[in-house]
Amino acid sequence: MKACVVDSGTGNLRSLGNALALLEVPFEVRTEPPGPAADVLVLPGVGSFGHAMGRLDASGWAPFLRGWARDGGAIVGICLGLQLLFGASEESPGVRGLGLLAGGMIALGSILQKAAVNRLAESRRAGSFVGSLVRSPSATLDADLVDF
């Protein structure tokens, strides 16, 4: 298997390259879409959803990735790269993602804060709060909070 790492200027390529080398996965890093030589595309990313999508659009990667997926090609998204596979992000209203996965990304801040406060109150009543956030059944997403 040969991997092609997407270099849109928004990923930690050195760490990813080290990981692929450790796993003995042959790879190349490309700033523009490859020919048919790759078996899997790896889309890393760090930073803002909107900025990263702008880079993918400007470099020609966005339409290539959509076509690759439409034709059954494998794509691995890492960190922001995984978020970009969705259609939208609350972080960058109005910016269209790749749309390869249904749904969109939402900010978890208010949801997790509410879950933490609720769970902390329950734990204090029970006499212990160690590990309460990890096991919190109240840390679920509420579809009513999503507004794209």
N, C-alpha and C positions, 0 to 999 in steps of 0.2 A: 504494500500500500504506500502511496506517495501523497503527502499533504501539501497543499498550497496555503500559505499564511497570507491573509489579506493585510497589506500595509497601507492603511489610509491615513497614517500619521496620528492615530488615536489609540494605539495599543502598546503594551509592554512586550516588545518583540524579543528582547534579550532573554527574559525569563521563559517565555513560551518556547523559544528556540532551544534553551537548555533542557526544558522538560521533554520536548520531542526527541532531542538527541539522547537523553537518558533512556527513553523508551525505545530507542533505535528505530524511530519512524523517519524515513527519508522525507525531507521537506525543502521547499524553496519559499522565499519571501518575495512577494511581487507587489509593485505599486500600481500595476494595471492588470486587468483580467487575463488569465492564462489561456493557453490552448487546451486541448483535450488530455494533457499529460497527467493531471491531478486526479486522484480518486476521491479526495475529500477537501473541502475548503474550510479553513479555520479562521473565524472572524473574532479577533480579540478587540478589546476596547476599554478605554479609561476616559472619564470625563463626561461631558454633556451630550445628551441624546441628540439635541438639535444640531450641535456643532459636528458631531460624528456623522449624522445623516447628510449634512451639507458636504462633508468630505467624500462620502461614498457616492453621492450624486455627481459631484464635480469630477471625480476620477473615472467615472464610468462603471464603478463597481456595483452600484445599486441595480441597474437593469440587468447586469450580468448575473448577480446573485439571484434575482427573481427568476430569470430564465433557467439558471442551473437547477434551482429547486423544482420548478415546473417540470423539468425534464427528468426528475428523479435523482438528482445529484445530492450527495450528503454535505451538510453544512454543520459545523460545530461552532456555536457561539459561546464566548467566554466573557464573563462580567458584562460590561456594556454591550459587547457583541451579541450576547443572548437577548438583551433588551431590544436591540435593533431589529431582531427577527419579528417582533410584534408590529402591529399597525400604528400605534401611537404611544405617547408617553405624557403623563401629567406634567412632567418636568419641562417639556417644550410644547405647549399648546399650539395646535395648528401645523405642527411638523409631522409629515407622513413617514412612518417607519417602513420597513421592507414589506410588511404585511404577510409574512410567510407563516406566522402562527396567529391564530385567532385571539382577539382581545387586545389589551393594552397594558401598559405599566402604570401603576399608581403609587403615590407617595405613601409610605407606611407610617410615617411619623405620628400622625394623630391617632391612627388605629392602634399602633403598638403602645402609645402613651396611655390610651384609654384602657387597653388590656392590662398594662402593668399596674395602673392605679387600682383597677378592680381586683386583680389577683393579689396585690399587696394587702388590700383591705381584708380579703378572705383569709389570707395566710396569717395575718396578725390575729384574727379571731381564733384561728386554729392553734396559735402559739408558735408557728415557725414560718419563715419565709424563704428558707434556703432552697434554691432551685425552682421556685414557684413560677418564674417566667418560662422556663423550659417546658414545663408540663401544662402550661396554661390552655385550657380548653376554650377560653374566651378570646384567644388571639386568632379570630377568623376575620375574613374580609367581608365587608358589608357592601353589596352591589349598589346600594343607594348612595354611597359615598363617592362613587366613581362618576366623574363628569368631564367628558372630553369635549 
